[in-house]
């Protein structure tokens, strides 16, 4: 190894400020289940919060919309949880979503049998459904009504393409949730590839807004889907998140301004096991709290949503009205956030997200209202207070992640190249030709490599060789750089 006396390289990515603390003590009916999940998984509180809100939203969104200051909005919530692979994301997702997945499991088994009979016999009879809040083809006494294809009861998905989304909402359940503990397979997959990402993001934005989905297929004509609902929760790794959050096209399209993002600190090195009597009792209490949470979620799923008379796949949710005091609180919150969006103020650089903060509050408060009482007609001051408290948390996270954490695409690519040099390249010297042949595939443009190498040189991770000819994998290079590994 070389005795390189160069100064220590400067990190390309400046560290983010410390994560915002979840205001757990102020979350009322959510305290018990969030505490239960963190107790059983040893995951950060923010991850448990995200999972709980997602499950409630999936269960509640088909039943009501929320009155806002400028009309009404669906109860759909979109969320990203940013954490490393060891943060227990899968465990949190498994607990938060277990009631939904267990609820749909027997319905899917019955659906498979119905579909097989339909395809085999093509008879003209209506096949009964499984009941509950999931819409089915249950016939009453109308045995002579021509049979239609049974509707899939599937409501939870962990992966989906744009085409798959539109097709399911056309022929399947009108209220669904996309929830993945490996969100990178969606963010980095076919749905978000360069040719598809804007169409997929636009469809998601329309669903969040409660707008119709319109699509024209060659040979199939136009599709117009009304009254559909979708919630979204993706758990993604920090490097994937950086690439997503710095995507200028997605920022301009607006999908990122609709997403509630949390990026908690890692708990690695602090998650010790204890199985004394007190700890075992704590776990038992947590399991009981999870049971109570699951019962409430199932209660919402079993409740039949209102649908249009002429189309049982078109939801017609009631509107949860703002109680007078709750509306006053929301107006005060809206005005406070608005003042902070002026030039140089706290939310100036996240104005897209901040501009939707009051609506997000109404959505969160509406979800909590239905979680507490599936028959609720109003959003009260208690639910509004929780919604505002949570939105203040998400605004603080947005400032931390989107504003102070924003970096250029070239800097992100340079970081990818630095990591490749550190982890996958064994030599001490490198040049453009070597990276073009062996480096990360998406960075194998010589012009791009030159830009990235200049960045790595500027930050002290590469240093031009002072030797005229350097041997790199059996060939001589006149433009070699020494790799400075910290």
C-alpha positions as CSV (number, residue, x, y, z in Angstrom):
1,X,0.0,0.0,0.0
2,X,1.1,3.6,-0.6
3,X,2.0,5.8,2.3
4,X,-0.2,8.6,1.1
5,X,0.1,11.7,3.2
6,X,-2.8,13.5,1.5
7,X,-5.3,15.1,3.8
8,X,-8.4,13.1,4.7
9,X,-11.0,13.3,1.9
10,X,-14.1,15.4,2.5
11,X,-17.4,13.5,2.5
12,X,-19.4,14.2,-0.6
13,X,-22.7,14.0,1.3
14,X,-23.0,16.4,4.2
15,X,-24.8,14.7,7.2
16,X,-28.4,15.6,7.7
17,X,-29.5,17.3,11.0
18,X,-30.7,15.0,13.7
19,X,-34.0,13.4,12.9
20,X,-37.2,15.0,14.3
21,X,-38.6,13.2,17.3
22,X,-42.1,11.8,16.9
23,X,-44.5,13.6,19.4
24,X,-45.8,10.2,20.7
25,X,-47.3,11.6,23.9
26,X,-49.7,13.8,21.9
27,X,-51.0,11.1,19.5
28,X,-54.1,10.0,21.6
29,X,-55.5,6.7,20.2
30,X,-52.4,6.0,18.2
31,X,-50.1,5.8,21.3
32,X,-50.9,2.3,22.3
33,X,-50.4,0.7,18.8
34,X,-47.2,2.7,18.0
35,X,-45.7,1.7,21.3
36,X,-46.7,-1.9,20.8
37,X,-45.0,-2.1,17.4
38,X,-41.8,-0.5,18.7
39,X,-41.8,-2.8,21.7
40,X,-42.2,-6.0,19.6
41,X,-39.8,-4.9,16.8
42,X,-37.3,-2.5,18.4
43,X,-37.8,-0.3,15.4
44,X,-37.7,3.5,15.4
45,X,-40.9,5.1,16.5
46,X,-41.2,7.0,13.2
47,X,-41.4,3.7,11.2
48,X,-44.2,2.4,13.5
49,X,-46.1,5.7,13.0
50,X,-45.8,5.4,9.2
51,X,-47.0,1.8,9.2
52,X,-50.0,2.6,11.5
53,X,-51.2,5.6,9.5
54,X,-50.9,3.5,6.3
55,X,-53.0,0.7,7.6
56,X,-55.7,3.0,9.0
57,X,-55.8,4.9,5.7
58,X,-56.2,1.7,3.6
59,X,-59.1,0.6,5.9
60,X,-60.8,4.0,6.1
61,X,-60.4,5.7,2.7
62,X,-63.3,3.9,1.0
63,X,-65.8,5.2,3.6
64,X,-65.4,8.9,3.8
65,X,-63.7,12.0,2.5
66,X,-62.6,14.9,4.7
67,X,-63.8,18.5,4.5
68,X,-60.9,20.8,4.0
69,X,-60.6,24.6,3.9
70,X,-61.1,24.6,0.1
71,X,-63.5,21.7,-0.5
72,X,-63.0,18.1,0.3
73,X,-60.2,15.5,0.0
74,X,-59.9,11.8,0.1
75,X,-58.5,10.1,3.2
76,X,-55.7,8.6,1.1
77,X,-52.2,9.0,2.7
78,X,-48.9,8.6,0.8
79,X,-45.8,8.0,2.9
80,X,-42.1,7.1,2.5
81,X,-40.1,5.7,5.3
82,X,-36.3,6.1,4.8
83,X,-34.1,3.7,6.7
84,X,-31.3,1.2,6.3
85,X,-31.9,-2.5,5.7
86,X,-31.4,-3.4,9.4
87,X,-34.0,-0.9,10.7
88,X,-36.7,-3.6,11.0
89,X,-38.9,-2.2,8.2
90,X,-40.2,-5.7,7.3
91,X,-41.2,-6.4,10.9
92,X,-43.0,-3.1,11.2
93,X,-44.8,-3.6,7.9
94,X,-45.8,-7.2,9.0
95,X,-47.4,-6.0,12.2
96,X,-49.1,-2.9,10.9
97,X,-50.5,-4.7,7.9
98,X,-51.3,-8.1,9.4
99,X,-55.0,-7.4,9.9
100,X,-55.5,-6.4,6.3
101,X,-53.6,-9.3,4.9
102,X,-55.3,-11.8,7.1
103,X,-58.7,-10.3,6.2
104,X,-58.2,-10.7,2.5
105,X,-56.6,-14.2,2.6
106,X,-59.9,-16.3,2.9
107,X,-61.6,-13.9,0.4
108,X,-58.8,-14.6,-2.1
109,X,-59.2,-18.3,-1.7
110,X,-63.0,-18.1,-2.4
111,X,-62.3,-15.7,-5.3
112,X,-59.9,-18.2,-6.9
113,X,-62.7,-20.9,-6.9
114,X,-65.3,-18.5,-8.3
115,X,-62.9,-17.4,-11.0
116,X,-62.1,-21.0,-12.0
117,X,-65.8,-21.8,-12.3
118,X,-66.5,-18.7,-14.3
119,X,-63.7,-19.5,-16.7
120,X,-64.6,-23.2,-17.0
121,X,-68.4,-23.0,-17.3
122,X,-69.1,-19.4,-18.4
123,X,-72.6,-19.7,-17.0
124,X,-75.1,-17.0,-16.7
125,X,-75.5,-16.8,-13.0
126,X,-74.4,-14.3,-10.3
127,X,-71.9,-15.8,-7.9
128,X,-72.1,-14.8,-4.3
129,X,-69.4,-12.8,-2.6
130,X,-67.6,-13.1,0.7
131,X,-69.3,-10.3,2.4
132,X,-67.7,-7.5,4.4
133,X,-66.5,-4.1,3.2
134,X,-64.8,-5.7,0.2
135,X,-67.1,-5.3,-2.8
136,X,-68.2,-8.5,-4.5
137,X,-70.8,-9.9,-7.0
138,X,-73.3,-11.0,-4.4
139,X,-76.7,-11.6,-6.1
140,X,-79.8,-11.5,-4.0
141,X,-82.5,-13.5,-5.6
142,X,-81.7,-12.4,-9.2
143,X,-80.6,-15.9,-10.3
144,X,-81.4,-15.1,-13.9
145,X,-79.1,-12.0,-14.1
146,X,-76.3,-12.8,-16.6
147,X,-73.1,-13.8,-14.8
148,X,-70.2,-11.3,-14.8
149,X,-66.6,-12.1,-14.0
150,X,-66.0,-12.1,-10.2
151,X,-64.3,-9.1,-8.7
152,X,-60.9,-9.7,-7.0
153,X,-61.0,-9.0,-3.3
154,X,-57.3,-8.1,-3.3
155,X,-56.8,-4.8,-1.5
156,X,-53.1,-4.8,-0.5
157,X,-50.2,-4.9,-2.9
158,X,-46.4,-4.8,-2.4
159,X,-45.6,-4.1,-6.1
160,X,-47.4,-2.7,-9.0
161,X,-46.8,-1.2,-12.5
162,X,-48.8,1.7,-14.0
163,X,-50.6,-0.7,-16.3
164,X,-51.3,-3.1,-13.5
165,X,-52.7,-0.2,-11.3
166,X,-55.1,1.0,-14.0
167,X,-56.2,-2.5,-14.8
168,X,-56.9,-3.5,-11.2
169,X,-58.8,-0.3,-10.5
170,X,-60.9,-0.9,-13.6
171,X,-61.8,-4.5,-12.8
172,X,-60.8,-5.0,-9.1
173,X,-61.4,-3.4,-5.8
174,X,-61.8,0.4,-6.0
175,X,-60.0,1.0,-2.8
176,X,-56.4,-0.4,-2.4
177,X,-53.1,0.1,-0.7
178,X,-49.6,-0.2,-2.1
179,X,-47.4,-1.0,0.8
180,X,-43.8,-2.4,0.4
181,X,-41.0,-2.9,2.9
182,X,-38.7,-3.0,-0.1
183,X,-39.9,0.1,-1.9
184,X,-36.6,0.2,-3.9
185,X,-38.1,-2.4,-6.2
186,X,-40.8,0.0,-7.2
187,X,-38.7,3.2,-7.2
188,X,-35.9,1.5,-9.1
189,X,-38.1,-0.8,-11.1
190,X,-40.1,-0.8,-14.3
191,X,-42.8,1.5,-13.0
192,X,-40.4,4.3,-12.3
193,X,-38.1,3.8,-15.3
194,X,-37.4,6.8,-17.4
195,X,-40.2,6.1,-19.9
196,X,-42.8,5.3,-17.2
197,X,-42.1,7.4,-14.2
198,X,-44.1,10.5,-15.1
199,X,-47.2,8.5,-16.2
200,X,-47.1,6.5,-13.0
201,X,-46.4,9.5,-10.8
202,X,-49.3,11.4,-12.5
203,X,-51.7,8.5,-11.9
204,X,-50.6,8.4,-8.2
205,X,-51.1,12.1,-7.9
206,X,-54.6,11.9,-9.4
207,X,-55.5,9.2,-7.0
208,X,-54.2,11.2,-4.0
209,X,-56.2,14.2,-5.3
210,X,-59.4,12.1,-5.8
211,X,-59.5,12.8,-9.5
212,X,-60.6,10.5,-12.3
213,X,-58.0,8.3,-14.0
214,X,-58.2,8.5,-17.8
215,X,-56.3,6.2,-20.1
216,X,-56.5,5.5,-23.8
217,X,-55.4,2.1,-25.0
218,X,-54.8,1.1,-28.6
219,X,-57.7,-1.0,-29.8
220,X,-59.5,-0.8,-26.4
221,X,-60.7,2.8,-26.4
222,X,-60.7,5.2,-23.5
223,X,-61.0,4.3,-19.8
224,X,-62.4,6.7,-17.3
225,X,-62.2,5.5,-13.7
226,X,-64.2,7.5,-11.1
227,X,-64.4,7.0,-7.3
228,X,-61.2,5.1,-6.7
229,X,-59.0,5.4,-3.7
230,X,-55.4,4.4,-3.0
231,X,-52.9,4.7,-0.1
232,X,-49.2,4.3,-0.5
233,X,-46.4,3.4,1.9
234,X,-42.9,2.6,0.6
235,X,-39.9,1.9,2.8
236,X,-36.7,2.8,1.0
237,X,-33.0,2.9,1.7
238,X,-31.2,6.2,2.1
239,X,-29.3,6.1,-1.2
240,X,-32.5,5.2,-3.1
241,X,-34.3,8.1,-1.3
242,X,-31.6,10.6,-2.2
243,X,-31.9,9.7,-5.9
244,X,-35.7,9.9,-5.8
245,X,-35.9,13.1,-3.9
246,X,-33.4,14.9,-6.2
247,X,-35.3,13.8,-9.3
248,X,-36.2,17.2,-10.9
249,X,-38.9,15.7,-13.1
250,X,-40.7,14.2,-10.1
251,X,-40.3,17.3,-8.1
252,X,-41.8,19.4,-10.9
253,X,-44.6,16.8,-11.4
254,X,-45.7,17.2,-7.8
255,X,-45.9,13.7,-6.5
256,X,-43.2,14.4,-3.8
257,X,-45.2,17.3,-2.4
258,X,-48.0,14.8,-1.6
259,X,-45.8,12.4,0.4
260,X,-45.3,12.3,4.2
261,X,-41.6,11.4,4.7
262,X,-39.9,10.2,7.8
263,X,-36.2,9.3,8.1
264,X,-35.4,8.2,11.7
265,X,-32.0,7.8,13.2
266,X,-30.6,4.2,13.2
267,X,-31.0,2.3,16.5
268,X,-28.2,-0.2,15.7
269,X,-26.1,-0.9,18.7
270,X,-28.9,-0.1,21.2
271,X,-31.4,-2.9,20.6
272,X,-30.6,-5.2,23.4
273,X,-32.8,-8.1,24.5
274,X,-34.2,-8.4,28.0
275,X,-36.5,-11.2,29.1
276,X,-37.1,-10.5,32.7
277,X,-40.6,-10.4,34.1
278,X,-41.1,-6.7,33.4
279,X,-40.0,-7.1,29.8
280,X,-42.2,-10.1,29.2
281,X,-45.2,-8.3,30.7
282,X,-44.5,-5.3,28.4
283,X,-44.5,-7.6,25.4
284,X,-47.8,-9.1,26.5
285,X,-49.3,-5.6,26.8
286,X,-48.0,-4.9,23.3
287,X,-49.6,-8.0,21.9
288,X,-53.0,-7.0,23.5
289,X,-52.7,-3.5,22.0
290,X,-52.0,-5.0,18.5
291,X,-55.1,-7.2,18.9
292,X,-57.2,-4.1,19.7
293,X,-55.7,-2.3,16.7
294,X,-56.4,-5.2,14.4
295,X,-60.0,-5.4,15.6
296,X,-60.6,-1.8,14.6
297,X,-59.0,-2.2,11.2
298,X,-61.1,-5.3,10.5
299,X,-64.2,-3.4,11.6
300,X,-63.5,-0.8,9.0
301,X,-62.8,-3.5,6.3
302,X,-66.0,-5.4,7.1
303,X,-68.1,-2.3,6.7
304,X,-69.6,-2.0,3.2
305,X,-68.6,1.3,1.5
306,X,-71.2,3.4,-0.3
307,X,-71.1,2.9,-4.1
308,X,-72.9,4.4,-7.1
309,X,-76.2,2.8,-8.0
310,X,-75.2,2.0,-11.5
311,X,-71.6,1.0,-10.8
312,X,-70.6,-0.9,-7.7
313,X,-66.9,-0.2,-8.4
314,X,-67.4,3.6,-8.1
315,X,-67.1,4.7,-4.5
316,X,-69.3,7.5,-3.2
317,X,-67.9,8.3,0.2
318,X,-69.6,10.6,2.7
319,X,-67.8,13.8,3.8
320,X,-66.6,14.2,7.3
321,X,-67.4,17.7,8.2
322,X,-65.2,20.0,10.2
323,X,-66.6,20.8,13.7
324,X,-66.5,24.6,14.2
325,X,-63.6,24.6,16.7
326,X,-61.7,22.1,14.5
327,X,-62.1,24.4,11.5
328,X,-60.8,27.4,13.5
329,X,-57.7,25.5,14.5
330,X,-57.1,24.4,10.9
331,X,-57.4,28.0,9.7
332,X,-54.9,29.1,12.3
333,X,-52.5,26.4,11.2
334,X,-52.9,27.2,7.5
335,X,-52.1,30.9,8.1
336,X,-49.1,30.1,10.2
337,X,-47.7,27.7,7.5
338,X,-48.5,30.3,4.8
339,X,-46.4,33.0,6.6
340,X,-43.4,30.6,6.7
341,X,-43.4,30.1,2.9
342,X,-42.3,33.6,2.1
343,X,-38.8,34.2,0.7
344,X,-36.1,33.4,3.3
345,X,-38.6,31.8,5.7
346,X,-38.6,28.3,7.2
347,X,-40.7,26.6,4.5
348,X,-39.6,28.7,1.5
349,X,-37.7,25.8,-0.2
350,X,-40.5,23.2,0.5
351,X,-43.4,25.4,-0.5
352,X,-45.0,22.6,-2.6
353,X,-45.2,20.4,0.4
354,X,-46.1,23.2,2.8
355,X,-48.9,24.4,0.5
356,X,-50.7,21.0,1.1
357,X,-50.0,20.9,4.8
358,X,-53.5,22.0,5.9
359,X,-55.1,19.4,3.6
360,X,-52.8,16.7,4.9
361,X,-53.9,17.7,8.5
362,X,-57.6,17.2,7.5
363,X,-56.8,13.8,5.9
364,X,-54.9,12.6,9.0
365,X,-57.6,13.9,11.3
366,X,-60.3,12.2,9.2
367,X,-58.5,8.9,9.4
368,X,-58.2,9.1,13.1
369,X,-61.9,10.0,13.4
370,X,-62.9,6.9,11.5
371,X,-60.4,4.8,13.4
372,X,-62.1,5.9,16.7
373,X,-65.6,5.6,15.3
374,X,-66.4,4.0,11.9
375,X,-69.8,5.9,12.0
376,X,-68.2,9.3,12.6
377,X,-69.7,12.2,10.8
378,X,-67.5,15.0,12.0
379,X,-63.8,15.8,12.5
380,X,-63.5,17.1,16.1
381,X,-60.9,19.3,17.8
382,X,-59.2,16.3,19.4
383,X,-58.6,14.7,16.0
384,X,-57.6,18.1,14.5
385,X,-55.0,18.6,17.3
386,X,-53.4,15.3,16.5
387,X,-53.4,16.0,12.8
388,X,-51.7,19.4,13.3
389,X,-49.1,17.8,15.7
390,X,-48.3,15.2,13.2
391,X,-48.1,17.6,10.3
392,X,-45.6,19.8,12.3
393,X,-43.5,16.7,12.6
394,X,-43.7,16.0,8.9
395,X,-42.9,19.6,8.0
396,X,-39.8,19.5,10.2
397,X,-38.7,16.3,8.5
398,X,-39.3,17.8,5.1
399,X,-37.1,20.8,5.9
400,X,-34.4,18.5,7.1
401,X,-34.6,16.0,4.2
402,X,-35.7,18.0,1.1
403,X,-34.2,21.4,1.9
404,X,-30.9,20.9,3.8
405,X,-30.5,17.5,2.3
406,X,-30.9,18.4,-1.4
407,X,-27.8,17.6,-3.5
408,X,-27.1,17.6,-7.2
409,X,-27.4,14.5,-9.5
410,X,-23.7,14.7,-10.3
411,X,-22.8,14.6,-6.6
412,X,-25.1,11.5,-6.1
413,X,-23.4,9.8,-9.1
414,X,-20.0,10.7,-7.7
415,X,-20.9,9.1,-4.4
416,X,-22.0,6.0,-6.3
417,X,-18.6,5.9,-8.1
418,X,-16.7,6.5,-4.8
419,X,-18.6,3.5,-3.2
420,X,-17.8,1.3,-6.2
421,X,-14.1,2.3,-6.0
422,X,-14.1,1.5,-2.2
423,X,-16.1,-1.8,-2.3
424,X,-15.5,-3.4,-5.7
425,X,-12.2,-2.1,-7.1
426,X,-9.1,-3.6,-5.6
427,X,-6.4,-1.5,-7.4
428,X,-4.7,1.6,-6.1
429,X,-4.9,3.5,-9.4
430,X,-7.8,4.2,-11.8
431,X,-8.4,6.1,-15.0
432,X,-11.4,6.9,-17.3
433,X,-10.8,3.9,-19.5
434,X,-10.9,1.5,-16.5
435,X,-14.1,2.9,-15.2
436,X,-15.6,2.8,-18.7
437,X,-14.9,-1.0,-18.9
438,X,-15.5,-2.1,-15.3
439,X,-17.4,0.6,-13.4
440,X,-21.1,0.9,-12.6
441,X,-22.9,0.3,-15.9
442,X,-25.1,3.4,-15.8
443,X,-22.0,5.6,-15.4
444,X,-19.9,4.2,-18.3
445,X,-20.0,7.4,-20.4
446,X,-16.5,8.8,-20.7
447,X,-17.7,12.4,-20.5
448,X,-19.8,11.6,-17.5
449,X,-16.8,9.8,-15.9
450,X,-14.6,12.8,-16.4
451,X,-17.1,15.0,-14.6
452,X,-17.4,12.6,-11.7
453,X,-13.6,12.1,-11.4
454,X,-13.2,15.9,-11.2
455,X,-15.7,16.0,-8.3
456,X,-13.9,13.1,-6.5
457,X,-10.6,14.9,-7.0
458,X,-12.0,18.2,-5.7
459,X,-13.2,16.4,-2.5
460,X,-9.9,14.6,-2.1
461,X,-11.0,11.0,-3.0
462,X,-8.8,10.9,-6.1
463,X,-5.3,12.5,-6.7
464,X,-3.6,12.8,-10.1
465,X,-0.6,10.5,-10.2
466,X,2.8,12.1,-10.2
467,X,4.2,9.2,-12.2
468,X,4.3,9.5,-16.0
469,X,3.1,5.9,-16.7
470,X,1.1,3.8,-14.3
471,X,0.2,0.1,-14.9
472,X,-3.5,-0.5,-14.5
473,X,-4.6,-4.1,-15.1
474,X,-1.6,-4.8,-17.5
475,X,-1.7,-1.7,-19.5
476,X,0.1,1.7,-19.1
477,X,-1.9,4.8,-18.4
478,X,-0.7,8.4,-18.7
479,X,-3.8,9.8,-17.0
480,X,-4.1,7.7,-13.9
481,X,-5.5,8.8,-10.5
482,X,-4.5,7.4,-7.2
483,X,-7.5,6.4,-5.1
484,X,-7.4,8.0,-1.6
485,X,-9.3,5.6,0.7
486,X,-10.2,7.0,4.0
